[in-house]
Amino acid sequence: MIGTGLWMPVNWLGCELASLLLGMAIHHDDIVDPAFLAWLKARLDHIITLDPWVLVVILTAIVLAIPAGIVGFYIYQQWRVNYS
């Protein structure tokens, strides 16, 4: 059997990234560091001064527009192939 060092360098970026992510997962019991999450929320609230429901509506519109655009493009392509 081939050792890992022979076919994949030890300092390969994927290995470092995987060890970093595993180290972060082991470090905290929560998914995200609570202090960092509080700091990030405070910064975003300071930058974006909209009502939270406005952000929910905007993000919902974006999430729904992406698949609707893909389906619309597919229907347009099918119509173009059939009627040209």
TARALIN-V61315 format. One record per residue. N is the residue number from 0. SS is DSSP state (a for helix, b for strand, c for the rest). Layout:
BEGIN
[[N & SS] [N & SS]]
END
This chain:
BEGIN
[[0 & c] [1 & c] [2 & c] [3 & a] [4 & a] [5 & a] [6 & a] [7 & c] [8 & c] [9 & c] [10 & c] [11 & c] [12 & a] [13 & a] [14 & a] [15 & a] [16 & a] [17 & a] [18 & a] [19 & a] [20 & a] [21 & a] [22 & a] [23 & a] [24 & a] [25 & a] [26 & a] [27 & c] [28 & c] [29 & c] [30 & c] [31 & c] [32 & c] [33 & a] [34 & a] [35 & a] [36 & a] [37 & a] [38 & a] [39 & a] [40 & a] [41 & a] [42 & a] [43 & a] [44 & a] [45 & a] [46 & a] [47 & c] [48 & c] [49 & c] [50 & c] [51 & a] [52 & a] [53 & a] [54 & a] [55 & a] [56 & a] [57 & a] [58 & a] [59 & a] [60 & a] [61 & a] [62 & a] [63 & a] [64 & a] [65 & a] [66 & a] [67 & a] [68 & a] [69 & a] [70 & a] [71 & a] [72 & a] [73 & a] [74 & a] [75 & a] [76 & a] [77 & a] [78 & a] [79 & a] [80 & a] [81 & a] [82 & c] [83 & c]]
END
